[in-house]
Amino acid sequence: TLNNNDKVLIDTQVVLLPIYPGEKTSDYSPDSTLKIISGISSAFYPDYVYPANGKLENIYGAKSVVYDIEPYLLAVKSPLTMVFDIDKLRLNGKKLSAYGQSIGADSWGFIGRLDNGSPQIGAIGLGKIALLEDTAPPIISDISPNGFIKSNKPVLLCTISDNLSGLALDDGIEMTIDDTWVPAEYDLNTKKFRYQVRSPLKPGKHKLAIKAVDNQGNSSEKSAVFTIMGKY
Protein backbone atom coordinates (compact mmCIF):
# COMPACT_ATOMS: atom_id res chain seq x y z
CA THR A 1 0.00 0.00 0.00
CA LEU A 2 1.34 3.39 -0.96
CA ASN A 3 1.28 6.25 1.48
CA ASN A 4 1.35 9.92 0.53
CA ASN A 5 4.74 11.08 -0.79
CA ASP A 6 5.90 7.49 -1.46
CA LYS A 7 8.17 7.05 -4.46
CA VAL A 8 8.27 3.91 -6.58
CA LEU A 9 11.22 3.01 -8.78
CA ILE A 10 10.69 0.21 -11.31
CA ASP A 11 13.62 -1.37 -13.14
CA THR A 12 15.64 1.83 -12.48
CA GLN A 13 14.00 3.43 -15.53
CA VAL A 14 10.46 4.43 -14.54
CA VAL A 15 9.66 6.78 -11.67
CA LEU A 16 6.08 6.97 -10.43
CA LEU A 17 5.40 10.33 -8.83
CA PRO A 18 2.20 10.27 -6.76
CA ILE A 19 0.17 13.47 -6.64
CA TYR A 20 -2.58 14.08 -4.10
CA PRO A 21 -5.19 16.80 -3.57
CA GLY A 22 -4.13 19.17 -0.82
CA GLU A 23 -0.50 18.03 -0.70
CA LYS A 24 2.76 19.14 -2.28
CA THR A 25 4.82 16.35 -3.84
CA SER A 26 7.91 16.26 -6.03
CA ASP A 27 10.30 13.84 -7.69
CA TYR A 28 12.93 13.58 -10.42
CA SER A 29 13.12 11.84 -13.76
CA PRO A 30 15.36 8.75 -13.60
CA ASP A 31 18.31 10.75 -14.97
CA SER A 32 17.72 13.53 -12.39
CA THR A 33 17.61 16.26 -15.04
CA LEU A 34 13.91 17.07 -14.56
CA LYS A 35 12.11 17.70 -11.28
CA ILE A 36 8.30 17.76 -11.30
CA ILE A 37 6.54 19.53 -8.44
CA SER A 38 2.84 19.13 -7.75
CA GLY A 39 1.43 22.00 -5.72
CA ILE A 40 -1.14 21.82 -2.95
CA SER A 41 -3.92 22.79 -5.35
CA SER A 42 -2.68 20.91 -8.43
CA ALA A 43 -4.45 17.56 -8.20
CA PHE A 44 -8.19 16.92 -8.61
CA TYR A 45 -7.74 13.34 -7.41
CA PRO A 46 -4.87 10.95 -6.49
CA ASP A 47 -2.82 9.91 -9.50
CA TYR A 48 0.70 9.15 -10.69
CA VAL A 49 3.00 11.03 -13.05
CA TYR A 50 5.58 9.08 -15.08
CA PRO A 51 8.56 11.26 -16.12
CA ALA A 52 10.98 9.57 -18.54
CA ASN A 53 14.61 10.48 -19.16
CA GLY A 54 15.44 13.33 -21.51
CA LYS A 55 16.36 12.22 -25.04
CA LEU A 56 18.08 14.08 -27.85
CA GLU A 57 15.78 14.65 -30.82
CA ASN A 58 15.75 16.89 -33.89
CA ILE A 59 12.96 19.48 -33.81
CA TYR A 60 12.58 22.20 -36.42
CA GLY A 61 16.06 21.35 -37.67
CA ALA A 62 17.72 21.83 -34.27
CA LYS A 63 18.85 19.45 -31.53
CA SER A 64 16.65 19.48 -28.45
CA VAL A 65 16.12 17.52 -25.23
CA VAL A 66 12.70 15.85 -25.14
CA TYR A 67 10.92 14.37 -22.12
CA ASP A 68 7.99 12.00 -22.45
CA ILE A 69 5.74 12.50 -19.41
CA GLU A 70 2.65 10.41 -18.81
CA PRO A 71 -0.30 10.29 -18.37
CA TYR A 72 -0.86 12.57 -21.35
CA LEU A 73 -4.47 13.32 -20.38
CA LEU A 74 -3.87 14.15 -16.72
CA ALA A 75 -6.08 17.05 -15.62
CA VAL A 76 -4.75 19.48 -13.01
CA LYS A 77 -6.30 22.50 -11.29
CA SER A 78 -3.09 24.52 -11.12
CA PRO A 79 0.13 24.08 -13.14
CA LEU A 80 2.73 21.48 -12.30
CA THR A 81 6.20 23.01 -11.96
CA MET A 82 8.94 21.57 -14.18
CA VAL A 83 12.48 22.37 -13.03
CA PHE A 84 15.33 21.47 -15.40
CA ASP A 85 18.96 20.86 -14.42
CA ILE A 86 20.53 23.01 -17.11
CA ASP A 87 24.08 22.31 -15.93
CA LYS A 88 23.65 18.54 -16.03
CA LEU A 89 22.08 18.80 -19.48
CA ARG A 90 25.06 20.93 -20.60
CA LEU A 91 22.73 23.65 -21.81
CA ASN A 92 24.00 26.46 -19.61
CA GLY A 93 24.27 29.79 -21.38
CA LYS A 94 21.84 28.88 -24.16
CA LYS A 95 18.63 30.79 -24.96
CA LEU A 96 16.19 28.03 -24.10
CA SER A 97 12.43 27.77 -24.29
CA ALA A 98 10.13 24.89 -23.43
CA TYR A 99 7.67 23.53 -25.99
CA GLY A 100 4.86 21.03 -25.56
CA GLN A 101 3.29 18.41 -27.81
CA SER A 102 0.05 16.79 -26.75
CA ILE A 103 -1.09 13.32 -27.74
CA GLY A 104 -1.85 12.99 -31.45
CA ALA A 105 -0.42 16.42 -32.29
CA ASP A 106 2.22 17.03 -34.98
CA SER A 107 3.31 20.52 -34.01
CA TRP A 108 5.01 21.96 -30.93
CA GLY A 109 3.52 24.80 -28.91
CA PHE A 110 5.47 27.37 -26.90
CA ILE A 111 5.11 26.88 -23.13
CA GLY A 112 7.60 29.27 -21.60
CA ARG A 113 11.04 30.79 -21.64
CA LEU A 114 13.79 29.44 -19.43
CA ASP A 115 16.29 31.76 -17.79
CA ASN A 116 19.57 30.54 -16.37
CA GLY A 117 18.68 31.98 -12.98
CA SER A 118 15.37 30.15 -12.82
CA PRO A 119 15.22 27.21 -15.29
CA GLN A 120 11.61 26.22 -14.67
CA ILE A 121 8.17 26.43 -16.25
CA GLY A 122 4.59 25.82 -15.23
CA ALA A 123 2.71 23.22 -17.28
CA ILE A 124 -1.03 22.54 -17.17
CA GLY A 125 -0.71 19.39 -19.28
CA LEU A 126 1.69 16.52 -19.80
CA GLY A 127 2.84 14.66 -22.91
CA LYS A 128 6.09 15.56 -24.62
CA ILE A 129 8.05 18.55 -23.38
CA ALA A 130 11.09 19.75 -25.31
CA LEU A 131 13.88 22.18 -24.46
CA LEU A 132 14.96 24.00 -27.58
CA GLU A 133 17.35 26.87 -28.17
CA ASP A 134 15.80 29.75 -30.11
CA THR A 135 18.24 32.29 -31.53
CA ALA A 136 16.28 33.12 -34.68
CA PRO A 137 14.67 36.59 -34.69
CA PRO A 138 11.21 37.29 -36.12
CA ILE A 139 10.98 37.74 -39.90
CA ILE A 140 9.71 41.11 -41.14
CA SER A 141 8.87 41.25 -44.85
CA ASP A 142 6.67 42.85 -47.50
CA ILE A 143 6.77 46.37 -46.05
CA SER A 144 4.57 48.81 -47.92
CA PRO A 145 4.26 51.44 -49.13
CA ASN A 146 7.68 52.18 -50.58
CA GLY A 147 8.81 54.31 -53.46
CA PHE A 148 6.48 57.01 -54.83
CA ILE A 149 2.77 57.00 -53.97
CA LYS A 150 -0.15 59.35 -54.56
CA SER A 151 -2.31 58.73 -51.49
CA ASN A 152 -1.68 60.90 -48.43
CA LYS A 153 -3.62 58.44 -46.25
CA PRO A 154 -2.00 55.13 -47.22
CA VAL A 155 -2.34 51.73 -45.57
CA LEU A 156 0.91 50.91 -43.73
CA LEU A 157 1.48 47.19 -43.98
CA CYS A 158 4.01 44.40 -43.45
CA THR A 159 4.20 40.69 -42.68
CA ILE A 160 5.70 39.46 -39.40
CA SER A 161 6.28 35.80 -38.57
CA ASP A 162 8.29 33.72 -36.13
CA ASN A 163 9.02 30.03 -36.56
CA LEU A 164 9.74 29.00 -32.96
CA SER A 165 8.72 30.72 -29.74
CA GLY A 166 6.23 33.03 -31.43
CA LEU A 167 5.78 36.79 -31.33
CA ALA A 168 5.46 38.60 -28.02
CA LEU A 169 2.10 40.04 -29.00
CA ASP A 170 1.41 42.08 -25.86
CA ASP A 171 4.31 44.50 -26.27
CA GLY A 172 6.71 42.91 -28.75
CA ILE A 173 5.60 44.44 -32.05
CA GLU A 174 5.64 48.11 -32.93
CA MET A 175 5.07 50.34 -35.95
CA THR A 176 6.16 53.96 -36.28
CA ILE A 177 5.78 56.52 -39.02
CA ASP A 178 8.42 59.28 -38.93
CA ASP A 179 9.37 58.07 -35.42
CA THR A 180 5.79 58.44 -34.16
CA TRP A 181 4.06 55.32 -32.82
CA VAL A 182 0.82 54.28 -34.49
CA PRO A 183 -1.78 51.74 -33.21
CA ALA A 184 -1.24 49.06 -35.85
CA GLU A 185 -3.12 45.77 -35.53
CA TYR A 186 -1.75 42.25 -36.02
CA ASP A 187 -3.76 39.46 -37.66
CA LEU A 188 -2.74 36.05 -36.33
CA ASN A 189 -4.14 34.22 -39.35
CA THR A 190 -2.57 36.27 -42.13
CA LYS A 191 0.46 37.48 -40.07
CA LYS A 192 -0.19 40.98 -41.40
CA PHE A 193 0.63 44.04 -39.29
CA ARG A 194 -1.55 46.90 -40.53
CA TYR A 195 -2.44 50.52 -39.92
CA GLN A 196 -4.71 52.79 -41.94
CA VAL A 197 -3.41 56.36 -41.80
CA ARG A 198 -6.25 58.64 -40.63
CA SER A 199 -4.79 62.16 -40.79
CA PRO A 200 -3.32 63.15 -44.16
CA LEU A 201 0.46 62.99 -44.36
CA LYS A 202 2.37 65.88 -45.88
CA PRO A 203 3.86 65.48 -49.35
CA GLY A 204 7.47 64.36 -49.33
CA LYS A 205 9.49 61.53 -47.79
CA HIS A 206 8.29 59.44 -44.85
CA LYS A 207 9.91 56.62 -42.94
CA LEU A 208 7.94 53.52 -41.94
CA ALA A 209 9.71 51.46 -39.25
CA ILE A 210 8.80 48.07 -37.78
CA LYS A 211 10.14 46.36 -34.65
CA ALA A 212 9.35 42.81 -33.58
CA VAL A 213 10.39 40.71 -30.59
CA ASP A 214 9.63 37.01 -30.04
CA ASN A 215 8.91 35.24 -26.76
CA GLN A 216 12.58 34.29 -26.42
CA GLY A 217 13.67 37.92 -26.62
CA ASN A 218 15.11 37.80 -30.16
CA SER A 219 14.40 41.04 -32.01
CA SER A 220 14.23 42.39 -35.57
CA GLU A 221 13.93 45.88 -37.03
CA LYS A 222 13.19 46.89 -40.57
CA SER A 223 12.20 50.12 -42.32
CA ALA A 224 11.14 51.53 -45.67
CA VAL A 225 11.01 55.04 -47.11
CA PHE A 226 8.18 56.24 -49.30
CA THR A 227 7.47 59.57 -50.92
CA ILE A 228 4.02 61.16 -51.25
CA MET A 229 3.79 63.08 -54.48
CA GLY A 230 2.35 66.56 -54.43
CA LYS A 231 3.24 70.16 -53.70
CA TYR A 232 5.83 70.61 -50.97
Secondary structure, 3 states (H helix, E strand, C coil): CCCCCCCEEECCCEEEEEECCCCCEEEECCCCCEEEEECCCCECCCEEEEECCCEEEEECCEEEEEEEEECCCCCECCCEEEEECCCCCCCCCCCEEEEEECCCCCCCEEEEECECCECEEEECCCEEEEEEECCCCCEEEEEECCEEECCCCCEEEEEEECCCCCECCCCCEEEEECCEEECCEECCCCCEEEEECCCCCCCEEEEEEEEEEECCCCEEEEEEEEEECCCC
